[in-house]
């Protein structure tokens, strides 16, 4: 598998995992009794934090292989 195909596969995994984390965070916040807008912001924050962490780790590991 070429490096570009591997990157696309990893990016898909990162996005799907981050979406699951964001959805779970938003739903848990909403179930705790928060206003729907607050739950959306909580879910979006969870998604953003997860995707940034995944991309930072991927960047770190790509530098380690070079």
PQR file with spaces between the fields and no chain letter, atoms N, CA, C, O and H, PARSE charges and radii, in Angstrom:
ATOM       1  N    UNK     1       0.836   -1.172    0.000 -0.4000 1.5000
ATOM       2  CA   UNK     1       0.000    0.000    0.000 -0.0000 2.0000
ATOM       3  C    UNK     1       0.887    1.244    0.000  0.5500 1.7000
ATOM       4  O    UNK     1       1.870    1.316    0.738 -0.5500 1.4000
ATOM       5  N    UNK     2       0.540    2.199   -0.814 -0.4000 1.5000
ATOM       6  CA   UNK     2       1.346    3.412   -0.891 -0.0000 2.0000
ATOM       7  C    UNK     2       1.133    4.279    0.338  0.5500 1.7000
ATOM       8  O    UNK     2       0.158    4.130    1.076 -0.5500 1.4000
ATOM       9  H    UNK     2      -0.258    2.141   -1.414  0.4000 1.0000
ATOM      10  N    UNK     3       2.071    5.185    0.531 -0.4000 1.5000
ATOM      11  CA   UNK     3       2.011    6.052    1.701 -0.0000 2.0000
ATOM      12  C    UNK     3       0.769    6.940    1.690  0.5500 1.7000
ATOM      13  O    UNK     3       0.185    7.191    2.744 -0.5500 1.4000
ATOM      14  H    UNK     3       2.863    5.306   -0.068  0.4000 1.0000
ATOM      15  N    UNK     4       0.356    7.420    0.507 -0.4000 1.5000
ATOM      16  CA   UNK     4      -0.833    8.263    0.415 -0.0000 2.0000
ATOM      17  C    UNK     4      -2.094    7.483    0.776  0.5500 1.7000
ATOM      18  O    UNK     4      -2.989    8.018    1.430 -0.5500 1.4000
ATOM      19  H    UNK     4       0.831    7.216   -0.349  0.4000 1.0000
ATOM      20  N    UNK     5      -2.168    6.225    0.354 -0.4000 1.5000
ATOM      21  CA   UNK     5      -3.321    5.392    0.703 -0.0000 2.0000
ATOM      22  C    UNK     5      -3.356    5.108    2.199  0.5500 1.7000
ATOM      23  O    UNK     5      -4.427    5.067    2.804 -0.5500 1.4000
ATOM      24  H    UNK     5      -1.441    5.790   -0.177  0.4000 1.0000
ATOM      25  N    UNK     6      -2.192    4.913    2.790 -0.4000 1.5000
ATOM      26  CA   UNK     6      -2.131    4.695    4.226 -0.0000 2.0000
ATOM      27  C    UNK     6      -2.584    5.932    4.985  0.5500 1.7000
ATOM      28  O    UNK     6      -3.304    5.829    5.978 -0.5500 1.4000
ATOM      29  H    UNK     6      -1.321    4.946    2.298  0.4000 1.0000
ATOM      30  N    UNK     7      -2.163    7.099    4.517 -0.4000 1.5000
ATOM      31  CA   UNK     7      -2.572    8.344    5.171 -0.0000 2.0000
ATOM      32  C    UNK     7      -4.074    8.548    5.074  0.5500 1.7000
ATOM      33  O    UNK     7      -4.705    8.983    6.037 -0.5500 1.4000
ATOM      34  H    UNK     7      -1.578    7.182    3.710  0.4000 1.0000
ATOM      35  N    UNK     8      -4.649    8.237    3.924 -0.4000 1.5000
ATOM      36  CA   UNK     8      -6.095    8.380    3.755 -0.0000 2.0000
ATOM      37  C    UNK     8      -6.842    7.429    4.686  0.5500 1.7000
ATOM      38  O    UNK     8      -7.860    7.801    5.270 -0.5500 1.4000
ATOM      39  H    UNK     8      -4.136    7.882    3.142  0.4000 1.0000
ATOM      40  N    UNK     9      -6.347    6.222    4.821 -0.4000 1.5000
ATOM      41  CA   UNK     9      -6.975    5.251    5.717 -0.0000 2.0000
ATOM      42  C    UNK     9      -6.889    5.718    7.166  0.5500 1.7000
ATOM      43  O    UNK     9      -7.878    5.656    7.897 -0.5500 1.4000
ATOM      44  H    UNK     9      -5.521    5.919    4.346  0.4000 1.0000
ATOM      45  N    UNK    10      -5.718    6.184    7.584 -0.4000 1.5000
ATOM      46  CA   UNK    10      -5.567    6.668    8.958 -0.0000 2.0000
ATOM      47  C    UNK    10      -6.422    7.898    9.206  0.5500 1.7000
ATOM      48  O    UNK    10      -6.987    8.048   10.289 -0.5500 1.4000
ATOM      49  H    UNK    10      -4.915    6.234    6.990  0.4000 1.0000
ATOM      50  N    UNK    11      -6.526    8.780    8.220 -0.4000 1.5000
ATOM      51  CA   UNK    11      -7.359    9.967    8.385 -0.0000 2.0000
ATOM      52  C    UNK    11      -8.819    9.577    8.540  0.5500 1.7000
ATOM      53  O    UNK    11      -9.538   10.181    9.336 -0.5500 1.4000
ATOM      54  H    UNK    11      -6.068    8.658    7.340  0.4000 1.0000
ATOM      55  N    UNK    12      -9.266    8.580    7.797 -0.4000 1.5000
ATOM      56  CA   UNK    12     -10.647    8.102    7.939 -0.0000 2.0000
ATOM      57  C    UNK    12     -10.877    7.527    9.337  0.5500 1.7000
ATOM      58  O    UNK    12     -11.920    7.766    9.946 -0.5500 1.4000
ATOM      59  H    UNK    12      -8.682    8.088    7.151  0.4000 1.0000
ATOM      60  N    UNK    13      -9.916    6.779    9.837 -0.4000 1.5000
ATOM      61  CA   UNK    13     -10.032    6.223   11.190 -0.0000 2.0000
ATOM      62  C    UNK    13     -10.074    7.343   12.220  0.5500 1.7000
ATOM      63  O    UNK    13     -10.879    7.301   13.150 -0.5500 1.4000
ATOM      64  H    UNK    13      -9.069    6.585    9.343  0.4000 1.0000
ATOM      65  N    UNK    14      -9.210    8.348   12.060 -0.4000 1.5000
ATOM      66  CA   UNK    14      -9.190    9.485   12.981 -0.0000 2.0000
ATOM      67  C    UNK    14     -10.534   10.213   12.978  0.5500 1.7000
ATOM      68  O    UNK    14     -11.060   10.547   14.040 -0.5500 1.4000
ATOM      69  H    UNK    14      -8.556    8.382   11.304  0.4000 1.0000
ATOM      70  N    UNK    15     -11.087   10.458   11.799 -0.4000 1.5000
ATOM      71  CA   UNK    15     -12.349   11.198   11.704 -0.0000 2.0000
ATOM      72  C    UNK    15     -13.512   10.408   12.304  0.5500 1.7000
ATOM      73  O    UNK    15     -14.335   10.969   13.027 -0.5500 1.4000
ATOM      74  H    UNK    15     -10.659   10.187   10.937  0.4000 1.0000
ATOM      75  N    UNK    16     -13.581    9.128   12.010 -0.4000 1.5000
ATOM      76  CA   UNK    16     -14.677    8.312   12.548 -0.0000 2.0000
ATOM      77  C    UNK    16     -14.582    8.233   14.070  0.5500 1.7000
ATOM      78  O    UNK    16     -15.590    8.369   14.763 -0.5500 1.4000
ATOM      79  H    UNK    16     -12.913    8.672   11.422  0.4000 1.0000
ATOM      80  N    UNK    17     -13.389    8.016   14.585 -0.4000 1.5000
ATOM      81  CA   UNK    17     -13.207    7.936   16.030 -0.0000 2.0000
ATOM      82  C    UNK    17     -13.530    9.268   16.700  0.5500 1.7000
ATOM      83  O    UNK    17     -14.159    9.298   17.757 -0.5500 1.4000
ATOM      84  H    UNK    17     -12.570    7.905   14.022  0.4000 1.0000
ATOM      85  N    UNK    18     -13.103   10.358   16.091 -0.4000 1.5000
ATOM      86  CA   UNK    18     -13.393   11.680   16.645 -0.0000 2.0000
ATOM      87  C    UNK    18     -14.884   11.985   16.609  0.5500 1.7000
ATOM      88  O    UNK    18     -15.412   12.604   17.532 -0.5500 1.4000
ATOM      89  H    UNK    18     -12.591   10.333   15.232  0.4000 1.0000
ATOM      90  N    UNK    19     -15.570   11.555   15.548 -0.4000 1.5000
ATOM      91  CA   UNK    19     -17.013   11.759   15.490 -0.0000 2.0000
ATOM      92  C    UNK    19     -17.717   10.983   16.598  0.5500 1.7000
ATOM      93  O    UNK    19     -18.648   11.496   17.220 -0.5500 1.4000
ATOM      94  H    UNK    19     -15.142   11.051   14.798  0.4000 1.0000
ATOM      95  N    UNK    20     -17.283    9.760   16.846 -0.4000 1.5000
ATOM      96  CA   UNK    20     -17.881    8.967   17.922 -0.0000 2.0000
ATOM      97  C    UNK    20     -17.653    9.646   19.266  0.5500 1.7000
ATOM      98  O    UNK    20     -18.564    9.710   20.091 -0.5500 1.4000
ATOM      99  H    UNK    20     -16.527    9.343   16.341  0.4000 1.0000
ATOM     100  N    UNK    21     -16.460   10.148   19.490 -0.4000 1.5000
ATOM     101  CA   UNK    21     -16.152   10.844   20.739 -0.0000 2.0000
ATOM     102  C    UNK    21     -17.005   12.103   20.868  0.5500 1.7000
ATOM     103  O    UNK    21     -17.546   12.374   21.941 -0.5500 1.4000
ATOM     104  H    UNK    21     -15.719   10.097   18.819  0.4000 1.0000
ATOM     105  N    UNK    22     -17.132   12.872   19.791 -0.4000 1.5000
ATOM     106  CA   UNK    22     -17.943   14.089   19.823 -0.0000 2.0000
ATOM     107  C    UNK    22     -19.411   13.810   20.067  0.5500 1.7000
ATOM     108  O    UNK    22     -20.057   14.501   20.855 -0.5500 1.4000
ATOM     109  H    UNK    22     -16.692   12.653   18.920  0.4000 1.0000
ATOM     110  N    UNK    23     -19.939   12.799   19.394 -0.4000 1.5000
ATOM     111  CA   UNK    23     -21.346   12.436   19.583 -0.0000 2.0000
ATOM     112  C    UNK    23     -21.584   11.964   21.011  0.5500 1.7000
ATOM     113  O    UNK    23     -22.567   12.350   21.643 -0.5500 1.4000
ATOM     114  H    UNK    23     -19.414   12.238   18.754  0.4000 1.0000
ATOM     115  N    UNK    24     -20.692   11.137   21.513 -0.4000 1.5000
ATOM     116  CA   UNK    24     -20.844   10.636   22.890 -0.0000 2.0000
ATOM     117  C    UNK    24     -20.790   11.791   23.891  0.5500 1.7000
ATOM     118  O    UNK    24     -21.580   11.832   24.834 -0.5500 1.4000
ATOM     119  H    UNK    24     -19.893   10.823   21.000  0.4000 1.0000
ATOM     120  N    UNK    25     -19.874   12.716   23.692 -0.4000 1.5000
ATOM     121  CA   UNK    25     -19.783   13.864   24.599 -0.0000 2.0000
ATOM     122  C    UNK    25     -21.029   14.726   24.565  0.5500 1.7000
ATOM     123  O    UNK    25     -21.521   15.152   25.610 -0.5500 1.4000
ATOM     124  H    UNK    25     -19.232   12.683   22.926  0.4000 1.0000
ATOM     125  N    UNK    26     -21.542   14.986   23.375 -0.4000 1.5000
ATOM     126  CA   UNK    26     -22.753   15.790   23.251 -0.0000 2.0000
ATOM     127  C    UNK    26     -23.965   15.112   23.853  0.5500 1.7000
ATOM     128  O    UNK    26     -24.759   15.754   24.541 -0.5500 1.4000
ATOM     129  H    UNK    26     -21.143   14.640   22.526  0.4000 1.0000
ATOM     130  N    UNK    27     -24.116   13.827   23.603 -0.4000 1.5000
ATOM     131  CA   UNK    27     -25.267   13.085   24.140 -0.0000 2.0000
ATOM     132  C    UNK    27     -25.185   13.005   25.663  0.5500 1.7000
ATOM     133  O    UNK    27     -26.191   13.190   26.349 -0.5500 1.4000
ATOM     134  H    UNK    27     -23.471   13.305   23.044  0.4000 1.0000
ATOM     135  N    UNK    28     -24.008   12.733   26.189 -0.4000 1.5000
ATOM     136  CA   UNK    28     -23.872   12.666   27.652 -0.0000 2.0000
ATOM     137  C    UNK    28     -24.158   14.015   28.300  0.5500 1.7000
ATOM     138  O    UNK    28     -24.777   14.074   29.362 -0.5500 1.4000
ATOM     139  H    UNK    28     -23.191   12.583   25.632  0.4000 1.0000
ATOM     140  N    UNK    29     -23.718   15.080   27.677 -0.4000 1.5000
ATOM     141  CA   UNK    29     -23.996   16.419   28.203 -0.0000 2.0000
ATOM     142  C    UNK    29     -25.493   16.709   28.157  0.5500 1.7000
ATOM     143  O    UNK    29     -26.046   17.272   29.102 -0.5500 1.4000
ATOM     144  H    UNK    29     -23.215   15.031   26.815  0.4000 1.0000
ATOM     145  N    UNK    30     -26.145   16.331   27.073 -0.4000 1.5000
ATOM     146  CA   UNK    30     -27.584   16.557   26.937 -0.0000 2.0000
ATOM     147  C    UNK    30     -28.365   15.723   27.946  0.5500 1.7000
ATOM     148  O    UNK    30     -29.325   16.207   28.546 -0.5500 1.4000
ATOM     149  H    UNK    30     -25.696   15.873   26.305  0.4000 1.0000
ATOM     150  N    UNK    31     -27.952   14.458   28.134 -0.4000 1.5000
ATOM     151  CA   UNK    31     -28.621   13.594   29.104 -0.0000 2.0000
ATOM     152  C    UNK    31     -28.429   14.083   30.540  0.5500 1.7000
ATOM     153  O    UNK    31     -29.242   13.786   31.415 -0.5500 1.4000
ATOM     154  H    UNK    31     -27.172   14.065   27.647  0.4000 1.0000
ATOM     155  N    UNK    32     -27.361   14.825   30.775 -0.4000 1.5000
ATOM     156  CA   UNK    32     -27.120   15.375   32.106 -0.0000 2.0000
ATOM     157  C    UNK    32     -28.003   16.582   32.386  0.5500 1.7000
ATOM     158  O    UNK    32     -27.994   17.114   33.496 -0.5500 1.4000
ATOM     159  H    UNK    32     -26.701   15.067   30.064  0.4000 1.0000
ATOM     160  N    UNK    33     -28.772   17.021   31.378 -0.4000 1.5000
ATOM     161  CA   UNK    33     -29.715   18.106   31.596 -0.0000 2.0000
ATOM     162  C    UNK    33     -29.282   19.443   31.044  0.5500 1.7000
ATOM     163  O    UNK    33     -29.914   20.460   31.332 -0.5500 1.4000
ATOM     164  H    UNK    33     -28.779   16.589   30.476  0.4000 1.0000
ATOM     165  N    UNK    34     -28.223   19.471   30.258 -0.4000 1.5000
ATOM     166  CA   UNK    34     -27.761   20.735   29.692 -0.0000 2.0000
ATOM     167  C    UNK    34     -28.669   21.177   28.553  0.5500 1.7000
ATOM     168  O    UNK    34     -29.385   20.370   27.960 -0.5500 1.4000
ATOM     169  H    UNK    34     -27.709   18.645   30.024  0.4000 1.0000
ATOM     170  N    UNK    35     -28.628   22.453   28.264 -0.4000 1.5000
ATOM     171  CA   UNK    35     -29.360   23.021   27.135 -0.0000 2.0000
ATOM     172  C    UNK    35     -28.811   22.399   25.844  0.5500 1.7000
ATOM     173  O    UNK    35     -27.613   22.125   25.762 -0.5500 1.4000
ATOM     174  H    UNK    35     -28.046   23.109   28.746  0.4000 1.0000
ATOM     175  N    UNK    36     -29.664   22.171   24.834 -0.4000 1.5000
ATOM     176  CA   UNK    36     -29.175   21.530   23.597 -0.0000 2.0000
ATOM     177  C    UNK    36     -27.987   22.259   22.946  0.5500 1.7000
ATOM     178  O    UNK    36     -27.085   21.616   22.409 -0.5500 1.4000
ATOM     179  H    UNK    36     -30.637   22.393   24.901  0.4000 1.0000
ATOM     180  N    UNK    37     -27.988   23.585   22.994 -0.4000 1.5000
ATOM     181  CA   UNK    37     -26.862   24.318   22.409 -0.0000 2.0000
ATOM     182  C    UNK    37     -25.564   24.044   23.166  0.5500 1.7000
ATOM     183  O    UNK    37     -24.494   23.944   22.566 -0.5500 1.4000
ATOM     184  H    UNK    37     -28.720   24.108   23.431  0.4000 1.0000
ATOM     185  N    UNK    38     -25.667   23.928   24.456 -0.4000 1.5000
ATOM     186  CA   UNK    38     -24.493   23.613   25.272 -0.0000 2.0000
ATOM     187  C    UNK    38     -23.989   22.206   24.969  0.5500 1.7000
ATOM     188  O    UNK    38     -22.782   21.964   24.932 -0.5500 1.4000
ATOM     189  H    UNK    38     -26.537   24.009   24.943  0.4000 1.0000
ATOM     190  N    UNK    39     -24.917   21.285   24.755 -0.4000 1.5000
ATOM     191  CA   UNK    39     -24.530   19.913   24.420 -0.0000 2.0000
ATOM     192  C    UNK    39     -23.825   19.871   23.062  0.5500 1.7000
ATOM     193  O    UNK    39     -22.870   19.116   22.880 -0.5500 1.4000
ATOM     194  H    UNK    39     -25.897   21.481   24.786  0.4000 1.0000
ATOM     195  N    UNK    40     -24.297   20.681   22.109 -0.4000 1.5000
ATOM     196  CA   UNK    40     -23.653   20.727   20.791 -0.0000 2.0000
ATOM     197  C    UNK    40     -22.230   21.262   20.914  0.5500 1.7000
ATOM     198  O    UNK    40     -21.306   20.738   20.292 -0.5500 1.4000
ATOM     199  H    UNK    40     -25.073   21.294   22.257  0.4000 1.0000
ATOM     200  N    UNK    41     -22.061   22.303   21.714 -0.4000 1.5000
ATOM     201  CA   UNK    41     -20.719   22.868   21.915 -0.0000 2.0000
ATOM     202  C    UNK    41     -19.810   21.859   22.609  0.5500 1.7000
ATOM     203  O    UNK    41     -18.631   21.755   22.273 -0.5500 1.4000
ATOM     204  H    UNK    41     -22.811   22.730   22.219  0.4000 1.0000
ATOM     205  N    UNK    42     -20.341   21.126   23.559 -0.4000 1.5000
ATOM     206  CA   UNK    42     -19.542   20.099   24.246 -0.0000 2.0000
ATOM     207  C    UNK    42     -19.119   18.997   23.275  0.5500 1.7000
ATOM     208  O    UNK    42     -17.973   18.547   23.300 -0.5500 1.4000
ATOM     209  H    UNK    42     -21.299   21.210   23.832  0.4000 1.0000
ATOM     210  N    UNK    43     -20.046   18.567   22.423 -0.4000 1.5000
ATOM     211  CA   UNK    43     -19.701   17.542   21.436 -0.0000 2.0000
ATOM     212  C    UNK    43     -18.675   18.035   20.431  0.5500 1.7000
ATOM     213  O    UNK    43     -17.750   17.310   20.064 -0.5500 1.4000
ATOM     214  H    UNK    43     -20.976   18.933   22.403  0.4000 1.0000
ATOM     215  N    UNK    44     -18.846   19.280   19.986 -0.4000 1.5000
ATOM     216  CA   UNK    44     -17.885   19.854   19.035 -0.0000 2.0000
ATOM     217  C    UNK    44     -16.511   20.008   19.673  0.5500 1.7000
ATOM     218  O    UNK    44     -15.490   19.813   19.014 -0.5500 1.4000
ATOM     219  H    UNK    44     -19.598   19.869   20.284  0.4000 1.0000
ATOM     220  N    UNK    45     -16.487   20.353   20.937 -0.4000 1.5000
ATOM     221  CA   UNK    45     -15.202   20.473   21.647 -0.0000 2.0000
ATOM     222  C    UNK    45     -14.520   19.116   21.778  0.5500 1.7000
ATOM     223  O    UNK    45     -13.304   19.010   21.619 -0.5500 1.4000
ATOM     224  H    UNK    45     -17.316   20.511   21.472  0.4000 1.0000
ATOM     225  N    UNK    46     -15.295   18.092   22.063 -0.4000 1.5000
ATOM     226  CA   UNK    46     -14.728   16.744   22.143 -0.0000 2.0000
ATOM     227  C    UNK    46     -14.183   16.285   20.801  0.5500 1.7000
ATOM     228  O    UNK    46     -13.113   15.682   20.736 -0.5500 1.4000
ATOM     229  H    UNK    46     -16.283   18.178   22.193  0.4000 1.0000
ATOM     230  N    UNK    47     -14.924   16.573   19.720 -0.4000 1.5000
ATOM     231  CA   UNK    47     -14.456   16.223   18.381 -0.0000 2.0000
ATOM     232  C    UNK    47     -13.157   16.948   18.054  0.5500 1.7000
ATOM     233  O    UNK    47     -12.197   16.336   17.586 -0.5500 1.4000
ATOM     234  H    UNK    47     -15.794   17.063   19.773  0.4000 1.0000
ATOM     235  N    UNK    48     -13.132   18.253   18.301 -0.4000 1.5000
ATOM     236  CA   UNK    48     -11.947   19.049   17.969 -0.0000 2.0000
ATOM     237  C    UNK    48     -10.726   18.601   18.771  0.5500 1.7000
ATOM     238  O    UNK    48      -9.625   18.495   18.231 -0.5500 1.4000
ATOM     239  H    UNK    48     -13.911   18.750   18.681  0.4000 1.0000
ATOM     240  N    UNK    49     -10.928   18.341   20.053 -0.4000 1.5000
ATOM     241  CA   UNK    49      -9.809   17.898   20.890 -0.0000 2.0000
ATOM     242  C    UNK    49      -9.278   16.548   20.430  0.5500 1.7000
ATOM     243  O    UNK    49      -8.066   16.337   20.378 -0.5500 1.4000
ATOM     244  H    UNK    49     -11.823   18.427   20.492  0.4000 1.0000
ATOM     245  N    UNK    50     -10.179   15.640   20.098 -0.4000 1.5000
ATOM     246  CA   UNK    50      -9.748   14.305   19.671 -0.0000 2.0000
ATOM     247  C    UNK    50      -8.997   14.364   18.351  0.5500 1.7000
ATOM     248  O    UNK    50      -7.940   13.748   18.214 -0.5500 1.4000
ATOM     249  H    UNK    50     -11.163   15.812   20.140  0.4000 1.0000
ATOM     250  N    UNK    51      -9.529   15.099   17.373 -0.4000 1.5000
ATOM     251  CA   UNK    51      -8.880   15.138   16.061 -0.0000 2.0000
ATOM     252  C    UNK    51      -7.521   15.838   16.149  0.5500 1.7000
ATOM     253  O    UNK    51      -6.572   15.435   15.478 -0.5500 1.4000
ATOM     254  H    UNK    51     -10.388   15.599   17.483  0.4000 1.0000
ATOM     255  N    UNK    52      -7.426   16.880   16.972 -0.4000 1.5000
ATOM     256  CA   UNK    52      -6.132   17.544   17.141 -0.0000 2.0000
ATOM     257  C    UNK    52      -5.114   16.625   17.813  0.5500 1.7000
ATOM     258  O    UNK    52      -3.943   16.606   17.433 -0.5500 1.4000
ATOM     259  H    UNK    52      -8.197   17.207   17.518  0.4000 1.0000
ATOM     260  N    UNK    53      -5.562   15.869   18.805 -0.4000 1.5000
ATOM     261  CA   UNK    53      -4.659   14.927   19.466 -0.0000 2.0000
ATOM     262  C    UNK    53      -4.199   13.837   18.503  0.5500 1.7000
ATOM     263  O    UNK    53      -3.015   13.503   18.465 -0.5500 1.4000
ATOM     264  H    UNK    53      -6.513   15.884   19.114  0.4000 1.0000
ATOM     265  N    UNK    54      -5.130   13.279   17.723 -0.4000 1.5000
ATOM     266  CA   UNK    54      -4.766   12.237   16.763 -0.0000 2.0000
ATOM     267  C    UNK    54      -3.784   12.757   15.718  0.5500 1.7000
ATOM     268  O    UNK    54      -2.812   12.079   15.384 -0.5500 1.4000
ATOM     269  H    UNK    54      -6.092   13.550   17.754  0.4000 1.0000
ATOM     270  N    UNK    55      -4.033   13.950   15.205 -0.4000 1.5000
ATOM     271  CA   UNK    55      -3.132   14.508   14.191 -0.0000 2.0000
ATOM     272  C    UNK    55      -1.762   14.844   14.773  0.5500 1.7000
ATOM     273  O    UNK    55      -0.748   14.684   14.094 -0.5500 1.4000
ATOM     274  H    UNK    55      -4.822   14.501   15.476  0.4000 1.0000
ATOM     275  N    UNK    56      -1.722   15.302   16.008 -0.4000 1.5000
ATOM     276  CA   UNK    56      -0.438   15.590   16.648 -0.0000 2.0000
ATOM     277  C    UNK    56       0.370   14.307   16.848  0.5500 1.7000
ATOM     278  O    UNK    56       1.578   14.284   16.612 -0.5500 1.4000
ATOM     279  H    UNK    56      -2.546   15.431   16.560  0.4000 1.0000
ATOM     280  N    UNK    57      -0.297   13.254   17.280 -0.4000 1.5000
ATOM     281  CA   UNK    57       0.402   11.974   17.464 -0.0000 2.0000
ATOM     282  C    UNK    57       0.874   11.429   16.117  0.5500 1.7000
ATOM     283  O    UNK    57       1.988   10.915   16.015 -0.5500 1.4000
ATOM     284  H    UNK    57      -1.278   13.273   17.472  0.4000 1.0000
ATOM     285  N    UNK    58       0.037   11.539   15.085 -0.4000 1.5000
ATOM     286  CA   UNK    58       0.434   11.063   13.756 -0.0000 2.0000
ATOM     287  C    UNK    58       1.633   11.841   13.239  0.5500 1.7000
ATOM     288  O    UNK    58       2.541   11.260   12.644 -0.5500 1.4000
ATOM     289  H    UNK    58      -0.867   11.957   15.168  0.4000 1.0000
ATOM     290  N    UNK    59       1.646   13.148   13.459 -0.4000 1.5000
ATOM     291  CA   UNK    59       2.780   13.964   13.028 -0.0000 2.0000
ATOM     292  C    UNK    59       4.044   13.572   13.786  0.5500 1.7000
ATOM     293  O    UNK    59       5.118   13.461   13.196 -0.5500 1.4000
ATOM     294  H    UNK    59       0.909   13.621   13.942  0.4000 1.0000
ATOM     295  N    UNK    60       3.913   13.364   15.086 -0.4000 1.5000
ATOM     296  CA   UNK    60       5.060   12.947   15.899 -0.0000 2.0000
ATOM     297  C    UNK    60       5.610   11.608   15.425  0.5500 1.7000
ATOM     298  O    UNK    60       6.822   11.438   15.300 -0.5500 1.4000
ATOM     299  H    UNK    60       3.040   13.454   15.566  0.4000 1.0000
ATOM     300  N    UNK    61       4.708   10.652   15.158 -0.4000 1.5000
ATOM     301  CA   UNK    61       5.172    9.329   14.733 -0.0000 2.0000
ATOM     302  C    UNK    61       5.765    9.353   13.336  0.5500 1.7000
ATOM     303  O    UNK    61       6.686    8.587   13.051 -0.5500 1.4000
ATOM     304  H    UNK    61       3.722   10.790   15.259  0.4000 1.0000
ATOM     305  N    UNK    62       5.264   10.213   12.458 -0.4000 1.5000
ATOM     306  CA   UNK    62       5.833   10.292   11.104 -0.0000 2.0000
ATOM     307  C    UNK    62       7.244   10.875   11.145  0.5500 1.7000
ATOM     308  O    UNK    62       8.096   10.509   10.336 -0.5500 1.4000
ATOM     309  H    UNK    62       4.516   10.835   12.690  0.4000 1.0000
ATOM     310  N    UNK    63       7.486   11.782   12.091 -0.4000 1.5000
ATOM     311  CA   UNK    63       8.838   12.335   12.242 -0.0000 2.0000
ATOM     312  C    UNK    63       9.780   11.294   12.830  0.5500 1.7000
ATOM     313  O    UNK    63      10.976   11.316   12.541 -0.5500 1.4000
ATOM     314  H    UNK    63       6.794   12.079   12.748  0.4000 1.0000
ATOM     315  N    UNK    64       9.268   10.390   13.641 -0.4000 1.5000
ATOM     316  CA   UNK    64      10.113    9.379   14.280 -0.0000 2.0000
ATOM     317  C    UNK    64      10.569    8.328   13.265  0.5500 1.7000
ATOM     318  O    UNK    64      11.632    7.732   13.432 -0.5500 1.4000
ATOM     319  H    UNK    64       8.296   10.372   13.876  0.4000 1.0000
ATOM     320  N    UNK    65       9.773    8.096   12.213 -0.4000 1.5000
ATOM     321  CA   UNK    65      10.120    7.092   11.211 -0.0000 2.0000
ATOM     322  C    UNK    65      11.158    7.619   10.218  0.5500 1.7000
ATOM     323  O    UNK    65      11.869    6.830    9.595 -0.5500 1.4000
ATOM     324  H    UNK    65       8.909    8.581   12.077  0.4000 1.0000
ATOM     325  N    UNK    66      11.252    8.931   10.064 -0.4000 1.5000
ATOM     326  CA   UNK    66      12.172    9.504    9.063 -0.0000 2.0000
ATOM     327  C    UNK    66      13.609    9.369    9.463  0.5500 1.7000
ATOM     328  O    UNK    66      14.498    9.801    8.729 -0.5500 1.4000
ATOM     329  H    UNK    66      10.675    9.571   10.569  0.4000 1.0000
